[in-house]
Amino acid sequence: MKRIVILIAGILAVGLVFAGCTKSEKPSDTKASPAKPESAIDISDAWARESTAMANAGAVYMNIENEGSSDDKLLSASVSPDVAAVAELHETVKAMTPTATSTSPGGGMGGGMGGGMGAVRMTSQSASEGEHSKKDMSPSPSGEMGGDHSSGMMKMQQVKSIAIPAGKTTKLEPGGYHIMLMKLAKTLKVGDTIAVTLTFEKAGKKEVKATVKEA
């Protein structure tokens, strides 16, 4: 009888040992949080400006949010040839304010220039600005120079890329960065939809639909 009791006790002890091993070998239910992607681009509120029948240029605007962990860049944009021949990244900047050369009291032009009749000479560009190509002075979709003329002349110029900082929203909007559509193949009418392909440095290619709205 004593041997039976000892045998049972031994069996129970072995069972407890195995049970402890099994419990310790059970994998943990805790899962590691997924790593945040370097660049997670979300595009919203994409729209294109309505154009007139005589216009040969248009513009596209949108909000680009970078939800990733590192900065990105918008490198280029493209559209179907049925919409426009070229799509470029542009920004609107203030041009040099026009200056006038006053006339001298004697009626001659200032700066040592003589003459019977007074005259005013307007200068709208510096020498360096005059070197910009025509595409840097692109017209607005209405065919006129872009920008708010109430605070001085504005001009549009092409940029190589647009920075998209991590954790922030970059706005492409009138008076700032935008996508310029050159040599329009058709008039952009309210309600039309344009497919625009964006190429980012890290996020790669993204396609967005831009709805044409009133200017």
mmCIF file of the C-alpha atoms, coordinates in Angstrom:
data_MODEL
# 
_entry.id   MODEL 
# 
loop_
_atom_site.group_PDB 
_atom_site.id 
_atom_site.type_symbol 
_atom_site.label_atom_id 
_atom_site.label_alt_id 
_atom_site.label_comp_id 
_atom_site.label_asym_id 
_atom_site.label_entity_id 
_atom_site.label_seq_id 
_atom_site.pdbx_PDB_ins_code 
_atom_site.Cartn_x 
_atom_site.Cartn_y 
_atom_site.Cartn_z 
_atom_site.occupancy 
_atom_site.B_iso_or_equiv 
_atom_site.pdbx_formal_charge 
_atom_site.auth_seq_id 
_atom_site.auth_comp_id 
_atom_site.auth_asym_id 
_atom_site.auth_atom_id 
_atom_site.pdbx_PDB_model_num 
ATOM 1   C CA . MET A 1 1   ? 0.000   0.000   0.000   1.00 0.00 ? 1   MET A CA 1 
ATOM 2   C CA . LYS A 1 2   ? 2.836   2.347   0.843   1.00 0.00 ? 2   LYS A CA 1 
ATOM 3   C CA . ARG A 1 3   ? 4.440   1.646   -2.529  1.00 0.00 ? 3   ARG A CA 1 
ATOM 4   C CA . ILE A 1 4   ? 1.203   2.507   -4.322  1.00 0.00 ? 4   ILE A CA 1 
ATOM 5   C CA . VAL A 1 5   ? 0.980   5.845   -2.515  1.00 0.00 ? 5   VAL A CA 1 
ATOM 6   C CA . ILE A 1 6   ? 4.595   6.656   -3.409  1.00 0.00 ? 6   ILE A CA 1 
ATOM 7   C CA . LEU A 1 7   ? 3.971   5.685   -7.047  1.00 0.00 ? 7   LEU A CA 1 
ATOM 8   C CA . ILE A 1 8   ? 0.893   7.898   -7.291  1.00 0.00 ? 8   ILE A CA 1 
ATOM 9   C CA . ALA A 1 9   ? 2.768   10.811  -5.730  1.00 0.00 ? 9   ALA A CA 1 
ATOM 10  C CA . GLY A 1 10  ? 5.571   10.366  -8.255  1.00 0.00 ? 10  GLY A CA 1 
ATOM 11  C CA . ILE A 1 11  ? 3.141   10.359  -11.173 1.00 0.00 ? 11  ILE A CA 1 
ATOM 12  C CA . LEU A 1 12  ? 1.501   13.536  -9.908  1.00 0.00 ? 12  LEU A CA 1 
ATOM 13  C CA . ALA A 1 13  ? 4.869   15.238  -9.522  1.00 0.00 ? 13  ALA A CA 1 
ATOM 14  C CA . VAL A 1 14  ? 5.876   14.361  -13.089 1.00 0.00 ? 14  VAL A CA 1 
ATOM 15  C CA . GLY A 1 15  ? 2.528   15.669  -14.350 1.00 0.00 ? 15  GLY A CA 1 
ATOM 16  C CA . LEU A 1 16  ? 3.036   18.981  -12.607 1.00 0.00 ? 16  LEU A CA 1 
ATOM 17  C CA . VAL A 1 17  ? 6.503   19.324  -14.144 1.00 0.00 ? 17  VAL A CA 1 
ATOM 18  C CA . PHE A 1 18  ? 5.145   18.744  -17.653 1.00 0.00 ? 18  PHE A CA 1 
ATOM 19  C CA . ALA A 1 19  ? 2.287   21.149  -17.016 1.00 0.00 ? 19  ALA A CA 1 
ATOM 20  C CA . GLY A 1 20  ? 4.722   23.857  -15.957 1.00 0.00 ? 20  GLY A CA 1 
ATOM 21  C CA . CYS A 1 21  ? 6.839   23.333  -19.083 1.00 0.00 ? 21  CYS A CA 1 
ATOM 22  C CA . THR A 1 22  ? 3.799   23.515  -21.332 1.00 0.00 ? 22  THR A CA 1 
ATOM 23  C CA . LYS A 1 23  ? 2.627   26.752  -19.742 1.00 0.00 ? 23  LYS A CA 1 
ATOM 24  C CA . SER A 1 24  ? 6.031   28.420  -20.054 1.00 0.00 ? 24  SER A CA 1 
ATOM 25  C CA . GLU A 1 25  ? 6.361   27.423  -23.704 1.00 0.00 ? 25  GLU A CA 1 
ATOM 26  C CA . LYS A 1 26  ? 3.037   29.014  -24.688 1.00 0.00 ? 26  LYS A CA 1 
ATOM 27  C CA . PRO A 1 27  ? 3.696   31.894  -27.095 1.00 0.00 ? 27  PRO A CA 1 
ATOM 28  C CA . SER A 1 28  ? 2.956   35.401  -25.931 1.00 0.00 ? 28  SER A CA 1 
ATOM 29  C CA . ASP A 1 29  ? -0.256  37.009  -27.130 1.00 0.00 ? 29  ASP A CA 1 
ATOM 30  C CA . THR A 1 30  ? 1.426   40.422  -27.235 1.00 0.00 ? 30  THR A CA 1 
ATOM 31  C CA . LYS A 1 31  ? 1.929   41.576  -30.816 1.00 0.00 ? 31  LYS A CA 1 
ATOM 32  C CA . ALA A 1 32  ? 4.455   44.185  -31.901 1.00 0.00 ? 32  ALA A CA 1 
ATOM 33  C CA . SER A 1 33  ? 2.977   47.363  -33.362 1.00 0.00 ? 33  SER A CA 1 
ATOM 34  C CA . PRO A 1 34  ? 3.417   47.561  -37.136 1.00 0.00 ? 34  PRO A CA 1 
ATOM 35  C CA . ALA A 1 35  ? 6.119   49.963  -38.258 1.00 0.00 ? 35  ALA A CA 1 
ATOM 36  C CA . LYS A 1 36  ? 4.874   53.275  -39.594 1.00 0.00 ? 36  LYS A CA 1 
ATOM 37  C CA . PRO A 1 37  ? 5.563   53.543  -43.342 1.00 0.00 ? 37  PRO A CA 1 
ATOM 38  C CA . GLU A 1 38  ? 8.092   56.127  -44.478 1.00 0.00 ? 38  GLU A CA 1 
ATOM 39  C CA . SER A 1 39  ? 5.570   57.856  -46.698 1.00 0.00 ? 39  SER A CA 1 
ATOM 40  C CA . ALA A 1 40  ? 1.798   57.406  -46.608 1.00 0.00 ? 40  ALA A CA 1 
ATOM 41  C CA . ILE A 1 41  ? 0.259   59.933  -48.972 1.00 0.00 ? 41  ILE A CA 1 
ATOM 42  C CA . ASP A 1 42  ? -3.416  60.890  -48.782 1.00 0.00 ? 42  ASP A CA 1 
ATOM 43  C CA . ILE A 1 43  ? -4.789  63.258  -51.449 1.00 0.00 ? 43  ILE A CA 1 
ATOM 44  C CA . SER A 1 44  ? -8.046  65.173  -51.032 1.00 0.00 ? 44  SER A CA 1 
ATOM 45  C CA . ASP A 1 45  ? -10.059 68.079  -52.473 1.00 0.00 ? 45  ASP A CA 1 
ATOM 46  C CA . ALA A 1 46  ? -8.517  67.818  -55.951 1.00 0.00 ? 46  ALA A CA 1 
ATOM 47  C CA . TRP A 1 47  ? -10.013 70.282  -58.417 1.00 0.00 ? 47  TRP A CA 1 
ATOM 48  C CA . ALA A 1 48  ? -9.169  72.054  -61.669 1.00 0.00 ? 48  ALA A CA 1 
ATOM 49  C CA . ARG A 1 49  ? -9.916  75.614  -62.634 1.00 0.00 ? 49  ARG A CA 1 
ATOM 50  C CA . GLU A 1 50  ? -12.501 76.204  -65.343 1.00 0.00 ? 50  GLU A CA 1 
ATOM 51  C CA . SER A 1 51  ? -10.957 77.537  -68.567 1.00 0.00 ? 51  SER A CA 1 
ATOM 52  C CA . THR A 1 52  ? -12.287 79.780  -71.308 1.00 0.00 ? 52  THR A CA 1 
ATOM 53  C CA . ALA A 1 53  ? -12.574 78.773  -74.943 1.00 0.00 ? 53  ALA A CA 1 
ATOM 54  C CA . MET A 1 54  ? -9.507  80.861  -75.872 1.00 0.00 ? 54  MET A CA 1 
ATOM 55  C CA . ALA A 1 55  ? -7.297  79.741  -72.978 1.00 0.00 ? 55  ALA A CA 1 
ATOM 56  C CA . ASN A 1 56  ? -4.354  77.453  -73.639 1.00 0.00 ? 56  ASN A CA 1 
ATOM 57  C CA . ALA A 1 57  ? -3.459  76.796  -69.997 1.00 0.00 ? 57  ALA A CA 1 
ATOM 58  C CA . GLY A 1 58  ? -5.192  75.434  -66.908 1.00 0.00 ? 58  GLY A CA 1 
ATOM 59  C CA . ALA A 1 59  ? -4.406  74.684  -63.276 1.00 0.00 ? 59  ALA A CA 1 
ATOM 60  C CA . VAL A 1 60  ? -5.035  71.847  -60.814 1.00 0.00 ? 60  VAL A CA 1 
ATOM 61  C CA . TYR A 1 61  ? -5.123  72.184  -57.019 1.00 0.00 ? 61  TYR A CA 1 
ATOM 62  C CA . MET A 1 62  ? -5.371  69.720  -54.112 1.00 0.00 ? 62  MET A CA 1 
ATOM 63  C CA . ASN A 1 63  ? -4.371  68.905  -50.534 1.00 0.00 ? 63  ASN A CA 1 
ATOM 64  C CA . ILE A 1 64  ? -1.562  66.366  -50.058 1.00 0.00 ? 64  ILE A CA 1 
ATOM 65  C CA . GLU A 1 65  ? -1.205  64.875  -46.567 1.00 0.00 ? 65  GLU A CA 1 
ATOM 66  C CA . ASN A 1 66  ? 1.875   62.866  -45.611 1.00 0.00 ? 66  ASN A CA 1 
ATOM 67  C CA . GLU A 1 67  ? 0.913   60.466  -42.814 1.00 0.00 ? 67  GLU A CA 1 
ATOM 68  C CA . GLY A 1 68  ? 4.288   58.705  -42.951 1.00 0.00 ? 68  GLY A CA 1 
ATOM 69  C CA . SER A 1 69  ? 7.361   58.977  -40.756 1.00 0.00 ? 69  SER A CA 1 
ATOM 70  C CA . SER A 1 70  ? 9.652   60.767  -43.208 1.00 0.00 ? 70  SER A CA 1 
ATOM 71  C CA . ASP A 1 71  ? 9.474   63.670  -45.624 1.00 0.00 ? 71  ASP A CA 1 
ATOM 72  C CA . ASP A 1 72  ? 8.574   63.088  -49.255 1.00 0.00 ? 72  ASP A CA 1 
ATOM 73  C CA . LYS A 1 73  ? 8.607   65.122  -52.468 1.00 0.00 ? 73  LYS A CA 1 
ATOM 74  C CA . LEU A 1 74  ? 6.194   65.557  -55.343 1.00 0.00 ? 74  LEU A CA 1 
ATOM 75  C CA . LEU A 1 75  ? 8.465   65.167  -58.357 1.00 0.00 ? 75  LEU A CA 1 
ATOM 76  C CA . SER A 1 76  ? 6.117   65.463  -61.321 1.00 0.00 ? 76  SER A CA 1 
ATOM 77  C CA . ALA A 1 77  ? 2.558   65.370  -62.607 1.00 0.00 ? 77  ALA A CA 1 
ATOM 78  C CA . SER A 1 78  ? 1.065   64.175  -65.877 1.00 0.00 ? 78  SER A CA 1 
ATOM 79  C CA . VAL A 1 79  ? -2.295  64.060  -67.630 1.00 0.00 ? 79  VAL A CA 1 
ATOM 80  C CA . SER A 1 80  ? -3.649  62.434  -70.758 1.00 0.00 ? 80  SER A CA 1 
ATOM 81  C CA . PRO A 1 81  ? -2.758  64.158  -74.065 1.00 0.00 ? 81  PRO A CA 1 
ATOM 82  C CA . ASP A 1 82  ? -6.519  64.468  -74.535 1.00 0.00 ? 82  ASP A CA 1 
ATOM 83  C CA . VAL A 1 83  ? -6.442  67.034  -71.707 1.00 0.00 ? 83  VAL A CA 1 
ATOM 84  C CA . ALA A 1 84  ? -3.138  68.875  -72.139 1.00 0.00 ? 84  ALA A CA 1 
ATOM 85  C CA . ALA A 1 85  ? 0.223   68.360  -73.803 1.00 0.00 ? 85  ALA A CA 1 
ATOM 86  C CA . VAL A 1 86  ? 2.248   69.129  -70.681 1.00 0.00 ? 86  VAL A CA 1 
ATOM 87  C CA . ALA A 1 87  ? 1.716   69.237  -66.904 1.00 0.00 ? 87  ALA A CA 1 
ATOM 88  C CA . GLU A 1 88  ? 4.275   71.091  -64.796 1.00 0.00 ? 88  GLU A CA 1 
ATOM 89  C CA . LEU A 1 89  ? 4.770   71.892  -61.114 1.00 0.00 ? 89  LEU A CA 1 
ATOM 90  C CA . HIS A 1 90  ? 4.519   75.656  -60.621 1.00 0.00 ? 90  HIS A CA 1 
ATOM 91  C CA . GLU A 1 91  ? 4.485   78.227  -57.859 1.00 0.00 ? 91  GLU A CA 1 
ATOM 92  C CA . THR A 1 92  ? 3.165   81.775  -57.828 1.00 0.00 ? 92  THR A CA 1 
ATOM 93  C CA . VAL A 1 93  ? 5.615   84.425  -56.661 1.00 0.00 ? 93  VAL A CA 1 
ATOM 94  C CA . LYS A 1 94  ? 5.623   88.198  -56.526 1.00 0.00 ? 94  LYS A CA 1 
ATOM 95  C CA . ALA A 1 95  ? 7.447   89.902  -59.384 1.00 0.00 ? 95  ALA A CA 1 
ATOM 96  C CA . MET A 1 96  ? 9.448   93.064  -58.911 1.00 0.00 ? 96  MET A CA 1 
ATOM 97  C CA . THR A 1 97  ? 7.173   96.042  -58.290 1.00 0.00 ? 97  THR A CA 1 
ATOM 98  C CA . PRO A 1 98  ? 7.161   98.447  -61.264 1.00 0.00 ? 98  PRO A CA 1 
ATOM 99  C CA . THR A 1 99  ? 9.261   101.564 -60.679 1.00 0.00 ? 99  THR A CA 1 
ATOM 100 C CA . ALA A 1 100 ? 9.121   104.938 -62.399 1.00 0.00 ? 100 ALA A CA 1 
ATOM 101 C CA . THR A 1 101 ? 11.883  107.325 -63.338 1.00 0.00 ? 101 THR A CA 1 
ATOM 102 C CA . SER A 1 102 ? 10.673  110.838 -62.536 1.00 0.00 ? 102 SER A CA 1 
ATOM 103 C CA . THR A 1 103 ? 11.222  113.768 -64.837 1.00 0.00 ? 103 THR A CA 1 
ATOM 104 C CA . SER A 1 104 ? 13.609  116.543 -63.980 1.00 0.00 ? 104 SER A CA 1 
ATOM 105 C CA . PRO A 1 105 ? 12.280  120.014 -63.158 1.00 0.00 ? 105 PRO A CA 1 
ATOM 106 C CA . GLY A 1 106 ? 13.399  121.229 -66.549 1.00 0.00 ? 106 GLY A CA 1 
ATOM 107 C CA . GLY A 1 107 ? 11.249  118.732 -68.353 1.00 0.00 ? 107 GLY A CA 1 
ATOM 108 C CA . GLY A 1 108 ? 14.079  116.334 -69.151 1.00 0.00 ? 108 GLY A CA 1 
ATOM 109 C CA . MET A 1 109 ? 14.159  112.720 -68.032 1.00 0.00 ? 109 MET A CA 1 
ATOM 110 C CA . GLY A 1 110 ? 15.937  111.957 -64.807 1.00 0.00 ? 110 GLY A CA 1 
ATOM 111 C CA . GLY A 1 111 ? 19.239  110.159 -64.702 1.00 0.00 ? 111 GLY A CA 1 
ATOM 112 C CA . GLY A 1 112 ? 21.067  112.692 -66.857 1.00 0.00 ? 112 GLY A CA 1 
ATOM 113 C CA . MET A 1 113 ? 18.927  112.157 -69.982 1.00 0.00 ? 113 MET A CA 1 
ATOM 114 C CA . GLY A 1 114 ? 17.827  115.325 -71.705 1.00 0.00 ? 114 GLY A CA 1 
ATOM 115 C CA . GLY A 1 115 ? 14.684  115.951 -73.725 1.00 0.00 ? 115 GLY A CA 1 
ATOM 116 C CA . GLY A 1 116 ? 12.030  118.519 -74.369 1.00 0.00 ? 116 GLY A CA 1 
ATOM 117 C CA . MET A 1 117 ? 9.096   116.443 -73.130 1.00 0.00 ? 117 MET A CA 1 
ATOM 118 C CA . GLY A 1 118 ? 8.900   114.687 -69.836 1.00 0.00 ? 118 GLY A CA 1 
ATOM 119 C CA . ALA A 1 119 ? 8.521   110.878 -69.850 1.00 0.00 ? 119 ALA A CA 1 
ATOM 120 C CA . VAL A 1 120 ? 8.045   108.073 -67.377 1.00 0.00 ? 120 VAL A CA 1 
ATOM 121 C CA . ARG A 1 121 ? 9.951   104.834 -67.849 1.00 0.00 ? 121 ARG A CA 1 
ATOM 122 C CA . MET A 1 122 ? 8.379   101.742 -66.257 1.00 0.00 ? 122 MET A CA 1 
ATOM 123 C CA . THR A 1 123 ? 10.566  98.844  -65.196 1.00 0.00 ? 123 THR A CA 1 
ATOM 124 C CA . SER A 1 124 ? 8.750   95.630  -64.337 1.00 0.00 ? 124 SER A CA 1 
ATOM 125 C CA . GLN A 1 125 ? 11.625  93.135  -64.352 1.00 0.00 ? 125 GLN A CA 1 
ATOM 126 C CA . SER A 1 126 ? 15.212  93.063  -63.244 1.00 0.00 ? 126 SER A CA 1 
ATOM 127 C CA . ALA A 1 127 ? 17.891  91.773  -65.599 1.00 0.00 ? 127 ALA A CA 1 
ATOM 128 C CA . SER A 1 128 ? 17.848  88.370  -63.965 1.00 0.00 ? 128 SER A CA 1 
ATOM 129 C CA . GLU A 1 129 ? 14.069  88.117  -64.259 1.00 0.00 ? 129 GLU A CA 1 
ATOM 130 C CA . GLY A 1 130 ? 14.306  88.939  -67.925 1.00 0.00 ? 130 GLY A CA 1 
ATOM 131 C CA . GLU A 1 131 ? 16.288  85.755  -68.430 1.00 0.00 ? 131 GLU A CA 1 
ATOM 132 C CA . HIS A 1 132 ? 13.348  83.554  -67.435 1.00 0.00 ? 132 HIS A CA 1 
ATOM 133 C CA . SER A 1 133 ? 11.853  81.554  -70.276 1.00 0.00 ? 133 SER A CA 1 
ATOM 134 C CA . LYS A 1 134 ? 8.307   82.119  -71.463 1.00 0.00 ? 134 LYS A CA 1 
ATOM 135 C CA . LYS A 1 135 ? 7.079   79.092  -69.559 1.00 0.00 ? 135 LYS A CA 1 
ATOM 136 C CA . ASP A 1 136 ? 8.135   80.814  -66.333 1.00 0.00 ? 136 ASP A CA 1 
ATOM 137 C CA . MET A 1 137 ? 5.684   83.580  -67.189 1.00 0.00 ? 137 MET A CA 1 
ATOM 138 C CA . SER A 1 138 ? 2.835   81.216  -67.958 1.00 0.00 ? 138 SER A CA 1 
ATOM 139 C CA . PRO A 1 139 ? -0.602  82.781  -68.365 1.00 0.00 ? 139 PRO A CA 1 
ATOM 140 C CA . SER A 1 140 ? -3.449  81.901  -66.070 1.00 0.00 ? 140 SER A CA 1 
ATOM 141 C CA . PRO A 1 141 ? -6.266  79.695  -67.384 1.00 0.00 ? 141 PRO A CA 1 
ATOM 142 C CA . SER A 1 142 ? -8.070  82.859  -68.461 1.00 0.00 ? 142 SER A CA 1 
ATOM 143 C CA . GLY A 1 143 ? -5.132  83.830  -70.630 1.00 0.00 ? 143 GLY A CA 1 
ATOM 144 C CA . GLU A 1 144 ? -3.915  86.642  -68.342 1.00 0.00 ? 144 GLU A CA 1 
ATOM 145 C CA . MET A 1 145 ? -0.958  86.843  -66.012 1.00 0.00 ? 145 MET A CA 1 
ATOM 146 C CA . GLY A 1 146 ? -1.695  84.931  -62.844 1.00 0.00 ? 146 GLY A CA 1 
ATOM 147 C CA . GLY A 1 147 ? -1.820  86.230  -59.319 1.00 0.00 ? 147 GLY A CA 1 
ATOM 148 C CA . ASP A 1 148 ? -3.456  88.938  -57.280 1.00 0.00 ? 148 ASP A CA 1 
ATOM 149 C CA . HIS A 1 149 ? -2.604  92.223  -58.971 1.00 0.00 ? 149 HIS A CA 1 
ATOM 150 C CA . SER A 1 150 ? -3.990  94.256  -56.078 1.00 0.00 ? 150 SER A CA 1 
ATOM 151 C CA . SER A 1 151 ? -0.772  93.748  -54.139 1.00 0.00 ? 151 SER A CA 1 
ATOM 152 C CA . GLY A 1 152 ? 1.629   93.923  -57.094 1.00 0.00 ? 152 GLY A CA 1 
ATOM 153 C CA . MET A 1 153 ? 2.392   91.895  -60.164 1.00 0.00 ? 153 MET A CA 1 
ATOM 154 C CA . MET A 1 154 ? 2.550   88.144  -59.697 1.00 0.00 ? 154 MET A CA 1 
ATOM 155 C CA . LYS A 1 155 ? 4.147   85.560  -61.918 1.00 0.00 ? 155 LYS A CA 1 
ATOM 156 C CA . MET A 1 156 ? 4.216   81.790  -62.117 1.00 0.00 ? 156 MET A CA 1 
ATOM 157 C CA . GLN A 1 157 ? 7.429   79.827  -62.414 1.00 0.00 ? 157 GLN A CA 1 
ATOM 158 C CA . GLN A 1 158 ? 8.213   76.141  -62.762 1.00 0.00 ? 158 GLN A CA 1 
ATOM 159 C CA . VAL A 1 159 ? 9.739   74.240  -59.824 1.00 0.00 ? 159 VAL A CA 1 
ATOM 160 C CA . LYS A 1 160 ? 11.618  70.936  -59.861 1.00 0.00 ? 160 LYS A CA 1 
ATOM 161 C CA . SER A 1 161 ? 9.699   69.466  -56.913 1.00 0.00 ? 161 SER A CA 1 
ATOM 162 C CA . ILE A 1 162 ? 7.346   70.296  -54.054 1.00 0.00 ? 162 ILE A CA 1 
ATOM 163 C CA . ALA A 1 163 ? 8.271   69.282  -50.494 1.00 0.00 ? 163 ALA A CA 1 
ATOM 164 C CA . ILE A 1 164 ? 5.713   67.115  -48.654 1.00 0.00 ? 164 ILE A CA 1 
ATOM 165 C CA . PRO A 1 165 ? 6.823   67.126  -44.962 1.00 0.00 ? 165 PRO A CA 1 
ATOM 166 C CA . ALA A 1 166 ? 5.972   64.160  -42.732 1.00 0.00 ? 166 ALA A CA 1 
ATOM 167 C CA . GLY A 1 167 ? 2.916   64.621  -40.546 1.00 0.00 ? 167 GLY A CA 1 
ATOM 168 C CA . LYS A 1 168 ? 1.732   67.710  -42.416 1.00 0.00 ? 168 LYS A CA 1 
ATOM 169 C CA . THR A 1 169 ? -0.649  68.690  -45.218 1.00 0.00 ? 169 THR A CA 1 
ATOM 170 C CA . THR A 1 170 ? 0.767   70.557  -48.197 1.00 0.00 ? 170 THR A CA 1 
ATOM 171 C CA . LYS A 1 171 ? -1.787  72.675  -50.036 1.00 0.00 ? 171 LYS A CA 1 
ATOM 172 C CA . LEU A 1 172 ? -1.698  73.200  -53.784 1.00 0.00 ? 172 LEU A CA 1 
ATOM 173 C CA . GLU A 1 173 ? -3.879  76.287  -54.083 1.00 0.00 ? 173 GLU A CA 1 
ATOM 174 C CA . PRO A 1 174 ? -4.385  79.500  -56.066 1.00 0.00 ? 174 PRO A CA 1 
ATOM 175 C CA . GLY A 1 175 ? -1.609  81.954  -55.285 1.00 0.00 ? 175 GLY A CA 1 
ATOM 176 C CA . GLY A 1 176 ? 0.801   79.191  -54.240 1.00 0.00 ? 176 GLY A CA 1 
ATOM 177 C CA . TYR A 1 177 ? 1.975   75.825  -55.506 1.00 0.00 ? 177 TYR A CA 1 
ATOM 178 C CA . HIS A 1 178 ? -0.133  74.231  -58.236 1.00 0.00 ? 178 HIS A CA 1 
ATOM 179 C CA . ILE A 1 179 ? -0.033  71.940  -61.257 1.00 0.00 ? 179 ILE A CA 1 
ATOM 180 C CA . MET A 1 180 ? 0.003   73.907  -64.495 1.00 0.00 ? 180 MET A CA 1 
ATOM 181 C CA . LEU A 1 181 ? -1.600  72.340  -67.569 1.00 0.00 ? 181 LEU A CA 1 
ATOM 182 C CA . MET A 1 182 ? 0.039   73.673  -70.729 1.00 0.00 ? 182 MET A CA 1 
ATOM 183 C CA . LYS A 1 183 ? -1.328  73.585  -74.279 1.00 0.00 ? 183 LYS A CA 1 
ATOM 184 C CA . LEU A 1 184 ? -4.838  72.484  -73.397 1.00 0.00 ? 184 LEU A CA 1 
ATOM 185 C CA . ALA A 1 185 ? -6.329  70.018  -75.850 1.00 0.00 ? 185 ALA A CA 1 
ATOM 186 C CA . LYS A 1 186 ? -9.854  71.000  -74.853 1.00 0.00 ? 186 LYS A CA 1 
ATOM 187 C CA . THR A 1 187 ? -11.772 73.533  -72.828 1.00 0.00 ? 187 THR A CA 1 
ATOM 188 C CA . LEU A 1 188 ? -12.086 72.597  -69.160 1.00 0.00 ? 188 LEU A CA 1 
ATOM 189 C CA . LYS A 1 189 ? -15.790 72.807  -68.380 1.00 0.00 ? 189 LYS A CA 1 
ATOM 190 C CA . VAL A 1 190 ? -17.445 72.814  -64.956 1.00 0.00 ? 190 VAL A CA 1 
ATOM 191 C CA . GLY A 1 191 ? -18.312 69.267  -63.925 1.00 0.00 ? 191 GLY A CA 1 
ATOM 192 C CA . ASP A 1 192 ? -15.640 67.594  -66.052 1.00 0.00 ? 192 ASP A CA 1 
ATOM 193 C CA . THR A 1 193 ? -13.215 65.196  -64.356 1.00 0.00 ? 193 THR A CA 1 
ATOM 194 C CA . ILE A 1 194 ? -9.476  65.066  -65.051 1.00 0.00 ? 194 ILE A CA 1 
ATOM 195 C CA . ALA A 1 195 ? -7.237  62.121  -64.163 1.00 0.00 ? 195 ALA A CA 1 
ATOM 196 C CA . VAL A 1 196 ? -3.887  63.374  -62.856 1.00 0.00 ? 196 VAL A CA 1 
ATOM 197 C CA . THR A 1 197 ? -0.939  61.051  -62.178 1.00 0.00 ? 197 THR A CA 1 
ATOM 198 C CA . LEU A 1 198 ? 1.411   62.256  -59.436 1.00 0.00 ? 198 LEU A CA 1 
ATOM 199 C CA . THR A 1 199 ? 4.917   60.865  -58.928 1.00 0.00 ? 199 THR A CA 1 
ATOM 200 C CA . PHE A 1 200 ? 6.428   61.065  -55.437 1.00 0.00 ? 200 PHE A CA 1 
ATOM 201 C CA . GLU A 1 201 ? 10.023  60.404  -54.452 1.00 0.00 ? 201 GLU A CA 1 
ATOM 202 C CA . LYS A 1 202 ? 9.110   57.718  -51.892 1.00 0.00 ? 202 LYS A CA 1 
ATOM 203 C CA . ALA A 1 203 ? 5.394   56.999  -52.274 1.00 0.00 ? 203 ALA A CA 1 
ATOM 204 C CA . GLY A 1 204 ? 5.712   56.391  -56.019 1.00 0.00 ? 204 GLY A CA 1 
ATOM 205 C CA . LYS A 1 205 ? 2.843   57.026  -58.421 1.00 0.00 ? 205 LYS A CA 1 
ATOM 206 C CA . LYS A 1 206 ? -0.626  58.079  -57.286 1.00 0.00 ? 206 LYS A CA 1 
ATOM 207 C CA . GLU A 1 207 ? -3.616  58.831  -59.502 1.00 0.00 ? 207 GLU A CA 1 
ATOM 208 C CA . VAL A 1 208 ? -6.187  61.391  -58.453 1.00 0.00 ? 208 VAL A CA 1 
ATOM 209 C CA . LYS A 1 209 ? -9.419  62.624  -60.041 1.00 0.00 ? 209 LYS A CA 1 
ATOM 210 C CA . ALA A 1 210 ? -9.782  66.398  -60.199 1.00 0.00 ? 210 ALA A CA 1 
ATOM 211 C CA . THR A 1 211 ? -13.221 67.931  -60.742 1.00 0.00 ? 211 THR A CA 1 
ATOM 212 C CA . VAL A 1 212 ? -13.409 71.112  -62.822 1.00 0.00 ? 212 VAL A CA 1 
ATOM 213 C CA . LYS A 1 213 ? -14.944 74.015  -60.876 1.00 0.00 ? 213 LYS A CA 1 
ATOM 214 C CA . GLU A 1 214 ? -15.633 77.688  -61.488 1.00 0.00 ? 214 GLU A CA 1 
ATOM 215 C CA . ALA A 1 215 ? -12.586 79.907  -61.199 1.00 0.00 ? 215 ALA A CA 1 
# 
